């Protein structure tokens, strides 16, 4: 069984389906979490789909980055700012900012939830990864791309090097877009002697084919 914890703001359901359909590793136990790295540290998960940066992810872990999240801004549904497709810092000058991605790029999901409640009450705005806003936003909230100088967050698969396994590698491959027909392992490199022997074998086979063709013409 593979235990995977995925961070709020991601929607990896299609990967779960492909993993179950394409592999024979047994059950996949997937849980939504505001802090999947904590579950990895506590050995409650084998693999974490998490948001980086996170200082707890050290050299003890494998990290495979999958994609970057666009910064977004949450707005009250009735705000005139919703008329814009993208917003810049100049557009929100004078607005109350209930929460914004900090300079270190770490996302405090409980704080984002709380800030969105204030935005839903028609007060101020909030700046965070747009996929996270999309998942957490209520009906009273609209969201747009934000063009300000905000740290970019990255979604990545993280697991402890000591706990690497075939199941983890197969899931990572699926998340990276590997098809059922593709190979996870690269073809091994041949030595110079192996290359020479292979060339000799091809020449010998070619000579045998030529002799066969001549005998048929006689």
FIDO-924798 format. One record per residue (C-alpha): residue number from 1; z, y, x; residue in one letter. Coordinates in nm, 2 decimals, always signed. Layout:
BEGIN
n = NUM	zz = Z	yy = Y	xx = X	res = a $
...
This chain:
BEGIN
n = 1	zz = +0.00	yy = +0.00	xx = +0.00	res = x $
n = 2	zz = -0.09	yy = +0.35	xx = +0.12	res = x $
n = 3	zz = +0.15	yy = +0.63	xx = +0.03	res = x $
n = 4	zz = -0.02	yy = +0.97	xx = +0.02	res = x $
n = 5	zz = +0.14	yy = +1.30	xx = -0.06	res = x $
n = 6	zz = -0.10	yy = +1.59	xx = -0.15	res = x $
n = 7	zz = -0.01	yy = +1.96	xx = -0.16	res = x $
n = 8	zz = -0.03	yy = +2.16	xx = -0.48	res = x $
n = 9	zz = -0.36	yy = +2.34	xx = -0.50	res = x $
n = 10	zz = -0.57	yy = +2.05	xx = -0.39	res = x $
n = 11	zz = -0.76	yy = +1.81	xx = -0.63	res = x $
n = 12	zz = -0.83	yy = +1.49	xx = -0.43	res = x $
n = 13	zz = -0.88	yy = +1.26	xx = -0.74	res = x $
n = 14	zz = -1.23	yy = +1.17	xx = -0.64	res = x $
n = 15	zz = -1.11	yy = +1.04	xx = -0.30	res = x $
n = 16	zz = -0.85	yy = +0.83	xx = -0.47	res = x $
n = 17	zz = -1.11	yy = +0.67	xx = -0.69	res = x $
n = 18	zz = -1.35	yy = +0.60	xx = -0.39	res = x $
n = 19	zz = -1.06	yy = +0.46	xx = -0.19	res = x $
n = 20	zz = -0.97	yy = +0.21	xx = -0.46	res = x $
n = 21	zz = -1.33	yy = +0.11	xx = -0.53	res = x $
n = 22	zz = -1.45	yy = +0.08	xx = -0.17	res = x $
n = 23	zz = -1.15	yy = -0.08	xx = +0.01	res = x $
n = 24	zz = -0.92	yy = -0.37	xx = -0.03	res = x $
n = 25	zz = -0.60	yy = -0.22	xx = +0.11	res = x $
n = 26	zz = -0.40	yy = -0.26	xx = -0.21	res = x $
n = 27	zz = -0.23	yy = +0.00	xx = -0.41	res = x $
n = 28	zz = -0.27	yy = +0.38	xx = -0.34	res = x $
n = 29	zz = +0.05	yy = +0.57	xx = -0.43	res = x $
n = 30	zz = -0.04	yy = +0.94	xx = -0.45	res = x $
n = 31	zz = +0.20	yy = +1.21	xx = -0.54	res = x $
n = 32	zz = +0.16	yy = +1.59	xx = -0.59	res = x $
n = 33	zz = +0.41	yy = +1.78	xx = -0.37	res = x $
n = 34	zz = +0.49	yy = +2.14	xx = -0.28	res = x $
n = 35	zz = +0.58	yy = +2.01	xx = +0.07	res = x $
n = 36	zz = +0.40	yy = +1.69	xx = +0.17	res = x $
n = 37	zz = +0.49	yy = +1.74	xx = +0.54	res = x $
n = 38	zz = +0.86	yy = +1.70	xx = +0.44	res = x $
n = 39	zz = +0.77	yy = +1.37	xx = +0.28	res = x $
n = 40	zz = +0.59	yy = +1.26	xx = +0.59	res = x $
n = 41	zz = +0.89	yy = +1.36	xx = +0.81	res = x $
n = 42	zz = +1.12	yy = +1.16	xx = +0.58	res = x $
n = 43	zz = +0.89	yy = +0.86	xx = +0.59	res = x $
n = 44	zz = +0.84	yy = +0.88	xx = +0.21	res = x $
n = 45	zz = +0.46	yy = +0.91	xx = +0.28	res = x $
n = 46	zz = +0.22	yy = +0.76	xx = +0.53	res = x $
n = 47	zz = -0.04	yy = +1.03	xx = +0.50	res = x $
n = 48	zz = -0.02	yy = +1.40	xx = +0.39	res = x $
n = 49	zz = -0.29	yy = +1.61	xx = +0.25	res = x $
n = 50	zz = -0.14	yy = +1.94	xx = +0.34	res = x $
n = 51	zz = -0.19	yy = +2.31	xx = +0.40	res = x $
n = 52	zz = -0.19	yy = +2.45	xx = +0.75	res = x $
n = 53	zz = -0.05	yy = +2.63	xx = +0.95	res = x $
n = 54	zz = +0.28	yy = +2.44	xx = +0.96	res = x $
n = 55	zz = +0.49	yy = +2.45	xx = +1.27	res = x $
n = 56	zz = +0.64	yy = +2.11	xx = +1.19	res = x $
n = 57	zz = +0.30	yy = +1.94	xx = +1.26	res = x $
n = 58	zz = +0.33	yy = +1.87	xx = +1.63	res = x $
n = 59	zz = +0.15	yy = +1.66	xx = +1.89	res = x $
n = 60	zz = +0.32	yy = +1.36	xx = +1.74	res = x $
n = 61	zz = +0.07	yy = +1.38	xx = +1.45	res = x $
n = 62	zz = -0.30	yy = +1.32	xx = +1.41	res = x $
n = 63	zz = -0.47	yy = +1.62	xx = +1.23	res = x $
n = 64	zz = -0.81	yy = +1.61	xx = +1.06	res = x $
n = 65	zz = -0.91	yy = +1.95	xx = +0.91	res = x $
n = 66	zz = -1.12	yy = +1.92	xx = +0.60	res = x $
n = 67	zz = -1.19	yy = +2.27	xx = +0.47	res = x $
n = 68	zz = -1.07	yy = +2.63	xx = +0.47	res = x $
n = 69	zz = -0.93	yy = +2.80	xx = +0.16	res = x $
n = 70	zz = -1.07	yy = +3.14	xx = +0.06	res = x $
n = 71	zz = -0.80	yy = +3.41	xx = +0.01	res = x $
n = 72	zz = -0.76	yy = +3.51	xx = -0.35	res = x $
n = 73	zz = -0.59	yy = +3.77	xx = -0.57	res = x $
n = 74	zz = -0.43	yy = +3.71	xx = -0.90	res = x $
n = 75	zz = -0.46	yy = +3.98	xx = -1.17	res = x $
n = 76	zz = -0.33	yy = +4.04	xx = -1.52	res = x $
n = 77	zz = -0.60	yy = +3.93	xx = -1.76	res = x $
n = 78	zz = -0.63	yy = +4.28	xx = -1.91	res = x $
n = 79	zz = -0.65	yy = +4.46	xx = -1.58	res = x $
n = 80	zz = -0.96	yy = +4.68	xx = -1.52	res = x $
n = 81	zz = -0.98	yy = +4.52	xx = -1.17	res = x $
n = 82	zz = -1.11	yy = +4.20	xx = -1.33	res = x $
n = 83	zz = -1.44	yy = +4.38	xx = -1.37	res = x $
n = 84	zz = -1.49	yy = +4.33	xx = -1.00	res = x $
n = 85	zz = -1.61	yy = +4.00	xx = -0.84	res = x $
n = 86	zz = -1.42	yy = +4.07	xx = -0.52	res = x $
n = 87	zz = -1.14	yy = +4.30	xx = -0.43	res = x $
n = 88	zz = -1.05	yy = +4.48	xx = -0.11	res = x $
n = 89	zz = -0.72	yy = +4.65	xx = -0.01	res = x $
n = 90	zz = -0.87	yy = +4.98	xx = -0.12	res = x $
n = 91	zz = -0.92	yy = +4.85	xx = -0.47	res = x $
n = 92	zz = -0.55	yy = +4.76	xx = -0.52	res = x $
n = 93	zz = -0.41	yy = +5.07	xx = -0.36	res = x $
n = 94	zz = -0.10	yy = +5.17	xx = -0.55	res = x $
n = 95	zz = -0.06	yy = +4.83	xx = -0.72	res = x $
n = 96	zz = +0.27	yy = +4.63	xx = -0.70	res = x $
n = 97	zz = +0.21	yy = +4.33	xx = -0.47	res = x $
n = 98	zz = +0.45	yy = +4.06	xx = -0.60	res = x $
n = 99	zz = +0.37	yy = +3.82	xx = -0.31	res = x $
n = 100	zz = +0.11	yy = +3.81	xx = -0.03	res = x $
n = 101	zz = +0.02	yy = +3.55	xx = +0.23	res = x $
n = 102	zz = +0.24	yy = +3.64	xx = +0.54	res = x $
n = 103	zz = +0.10	yy = +3.70	xx = +0.89	res = x $
n = 104	zz = +0.20	yy = +3.35	xx = +1.00	res = x $
n = 105	zz = -0.02	yy = +3.20	xx = +0.72	res = x $
n = 106	zz = +0.26	yy = +2.98	xx = +0.58	res = x $
n = 107	zz = +0.24	yy = +2.95	xx = +0.20	res = x $
n = 108	zz = +0.57	yy = +2.95	xx = +0.00	res = x $
n = 109	zz = +0.46	yy = +2.77	xx = -0.32	res = x $
n = 110	zz = +0.78	yy = +2.84	xx = -0.52	res = x $
n = 111	zz = +0.75	yy = +3.21	xx = -0.43	res = x $
n = 112	zz = +0.39	yy = +3.20	xx = -0.54	res = x $
n = 113	zz = +0.49	yy = +3.05	xx = -0.87	res = x $
n = 114	zz = +0.75	yy = +3.32	xx = -0.93	res = x $
n = 115	zz = +0.51	yy = +3.59	xx = -0.83	res = x $
n = 116	zz = +0.25	yy = +3.46	xx = -1.08	res = x $
n = 117	zz = +0.51	yy = +3.48	xx = -1.36	res = x $
n = 118	zz = +0.54	yy = +3.85	xx = -1.29	res = x $
n = 119	zz = +0.16	yy = +3.90	xx = -1.28	res = x $
n = 120	zz = +0.14	yy = +3.71	xx = -1.62	res = x $
n = 121	zz = +0.38	yy = +3.97	xx = -1.75	res = x $
n = 122	zz = +0.11	yy = +4.23	xx = -1.67	res = x $
n = 123	zz = +0.29	yy = +4.37	xx = -1.36	res = x $
n = 124	zz = +0.12	yy = +4.39	xx = -1.03	res = x $
n = 125	zz = -0.10	yy = +4.15	xx = -0.83	res = x $
n = 126	zz = -0.05	yy = +3.85	xx = -0.60	res = x $
n = 127	zz = -0.24	yy = +3.74	xx = -0.29	res = x $
n = 128	zz = -0.26	yy = +3.37	xx = -0.19	res = x $
n = 129	zz = -0.51	yy = +3.10	xx = -0.13	res = x $
n = 130	zz = -0.75	yy = +3.11	xx = -0.43	res = x $
n = 131	zz = -0.75	yy = +2.73	xx = -0.49	res = x $
n = 132	zz = -0.37	yy = +2.75	xx = -0.52	res = x $
n = 133	zz = -0.39	yy = +3.04	xx = -0.76	res = x $
n = 134	zz = -0.65	yy = +2.86	xx = -0.97	res = x $
n = 135	zz = -0.42	yy = +2.56	xx = -1.01	res = x $
n = 136	zz = -0.10	yy = +2.76	xx = -1.09	res = x $
n = 137	zz = -0.24	yy = +3.05	xx = -1.29	res = x $
n = 138	zz = -0.15	yy = +3.08	xx = -1.66	res = x $
n = 139	zz = -0.39	yy = +3.20	xx = -1.93	res = x $
n = 140	zz = -0.27	yy = +3.56	xx = -1.89	res = x $
n = 141	zz = -0.40	yy = +3.56	xx = -1.53	res = x $
n = 142	zz = -0.75	yy = +3.61	xx = -1.38	res = x $
n = 143	zz = -0.82	yy = +3.56	xx = -1.01	res = x $
n = 144	zz = -1.09	yy = +3.69	xx = -0.77	res = x $
n = 145	zz = -1.18	yy = +3.66	xx = -0.40	res = x $
n = 146	zz = -0.98	yy = +3.90	xx = -0.18	res = x $
n = 147	zz = -1.15	yy = +4.06	xx = +0.12	res = x $
n = 148	zz = -0.84	yy = +4.19	xx = +0.30	res = x $
n = 149	zz = -0.71	yy = +4.09	xx = +0.64	res = x $
n = 150	zz = -0.53	yy = +3.78	xx = +0.52	res = x $
n = 151	zz = -0.47	yy = +3.47	xx = +0.74	res = x $
n = 152	zz = -0.70	yy = +3.18	xx = +0.64	res = x $
n = 153	zz = -0.53	yy = +2.86	xx = +0.54	res = x $
n = 154	zz = -0.67	yy = +2.51	xx = +0.61	res = x $
n = 155	zz = -0.64	yy = +2.19	xx = +0.41	res = x $
n = 156	zz = -0.60	yy = +1.89	xx = +0.65	res = x $
n = 157	zz = -0.50	yy = +1.53	xx = +0.66	res = x $
n = 158	zz = -0.19	yy = +1.47	xx = +0.88	res = x $
n = 159	zz = -0.02	yy = +1.14	xx = +0.98	res = x $
n = 160	zz = +0.21	yy = +1.02	xx = +1.25	res = x $
n = 161	zz = +0.02	yy = +0.88	xx = +1.55	res = x $
n = 162	zz = +0.26	yy = +0.59	xx = +1.57	res = x $
n = 163	zz = +0.18	yy = +0.49	xx = +1.21	res = x $
n = 164	zz = -0.20	yy = +0.49	xx = +1.23	res = x $
n = 165	zz = -0.36	yy = +0.21	xx = +1.03	res = x $
n = 166	zz = -0.69	yy = +0.08	xx = +0.89	res = x $
n = 167	zz = -0.60	yy = +0.21	xx = +0.54	res = x $
n = 168	zz = -0.54	yy = +0.56	xx = +0.68	res = x $
n = 169	zz = -0.86	yy = +0.56	xx = +0.87	res = x $
n = 170	zz = -1.06	yy = +0.45	xx = +0.57	res = x $
n = 171	zz = -0.91	yy = +0.72	xx = +0.35	res = x $
n = 172	zz = -0.98	yy = +0.98	xx = +0.62	res = x $
n = 173	zz = -1.34	yy = +0.86	xx = +0.64	res = x $
n = 174	zz = -1.38	yy = +0.89	xx = +0.26	res = x $
n = 175	zz = -1.23	yy = +1.24	xx = +0.26	res = x $
n = 176	zz = -1.48	yy = +1.34	xx = +0.54	res = x $
n = 177	zz = -1.77	yy = +1.22	xx = +0.33	res = x $
n = 178	zz = -1.84	yy = +0.88	xx = +0.48	res = x $
n = 179	zz = -2.06	yy = +0.67	xx = +0.25	res = x $
n = 180	zz = -2.01	yy = +0.30	xx = +0.18	res = x $
n = 181	zz = -2.30	yy = +0.22	xx = +0.42	res = x $
n = 182	zz = -2.19	yy = +0.42	xx = +0.71	res = x $
n = 183	zz = -1.99	yy = +0.28	xx = +1.00	res = x $
n = 184	zz = -1.65	yy = +0.41	xx = +1.10	res = x $
n = 185	zz = -1.70	yy = +0.30	xx = +1.46	res = x $
n = 186	zz = -1.96	yy = +0.44	xx = +1.70	res = x $
n = 187	zz = -2.19	yy = +0.19	xx = +1.87	res = x $
n = 188	zz = -2.03	yy = +0.08	xx = +2.20	res = x $
n = 189	zz = -2.20	yy = +0.22	xx = +2.51	res = x $
n = 190	zz = -2.37	yy = -0.04	xx = +2.73	res = x $
n = 191	zz = -2.34	yy = -0.07	xx = +3.10	res = x $
n = 192	zz = -2.64	yy = -0.02	xx = +3.34	res = x $
n = 193	zz = -2.65	yy = -0.40	xx = +3.39	res = x $
n = 194	zz = -2.66	yy = -0.47	xx = +3.01	res = x $
n = 195	zz = -2.94	yy = -0.21	xx = +2.97	res = x $
n = 196	zz = -3.14	yy = -0.38	xx = +3.25	res = x $
n = 197	zz = -3.09	yy = -0.73	xx = +3.10	res = x $
n = 198	zz = -3.20	yy = -0.60	xx = +2.76	res = x $
n = 199	zz = -3.51	yy = -0.45	xx = +2.91	res = x $
n = 200	zz = -3.60	yy = -0.77	xx = +3.08	res = x $
n = 201	zz = -3.55	yy = -0.96	xx = +2.75	res = x $
n = 202	zz = -3.78	yy = -0.73	xx = +2.57	res = x $
n = 203	zz = -4.05	yy = -0.77	xx = +2.84	res = x $
n = 204	zz = -4.01	yy = -1.15	xx = +2.83	res = x $
n = 205	zz = -4.04	yy = -1.14	xx = +2.45	res = x $
n = 206	zz = -4.35	yy = -0.92	xx = +2.47	res = x $
n = 207	zz = -4.51	yy = -1.15	xx = +2.72	res = x $
n = 208	zz = -4.45	yy = -1.45	xx = +2.51	res = x $
n = 209	zz = -4.60	yy = -1.28	xx = +2.21	res = x $
n = 210	zz = -4.91	yy = -1.19	xx = +2.41	res = x $
n = 211	zz = -4.95	yy = -1.55	xx = +2.52	res = x $
n = 212	zz = -4.92	yy = -1.67	xx = +2.16	res = x $
n = 213	zz = -5.19	yy = -1.43	xx = +2.05	res = x $
n = 214	zz = -5.43	yy = -1.54	xx = +2.32	res = x $
n = 215	zz = -5.38	yy = -1.91	xx = +2.24	res = x $
n = 216	zz = -5.46	yy = -1.84	xx = +1.87	res = x $
n = 217	zz = -5.79	yy = -1.67	xx = +1.97	res = x $
n = 218	zz = -5.91	yy = -1.97	xx = +2.16	res = x $
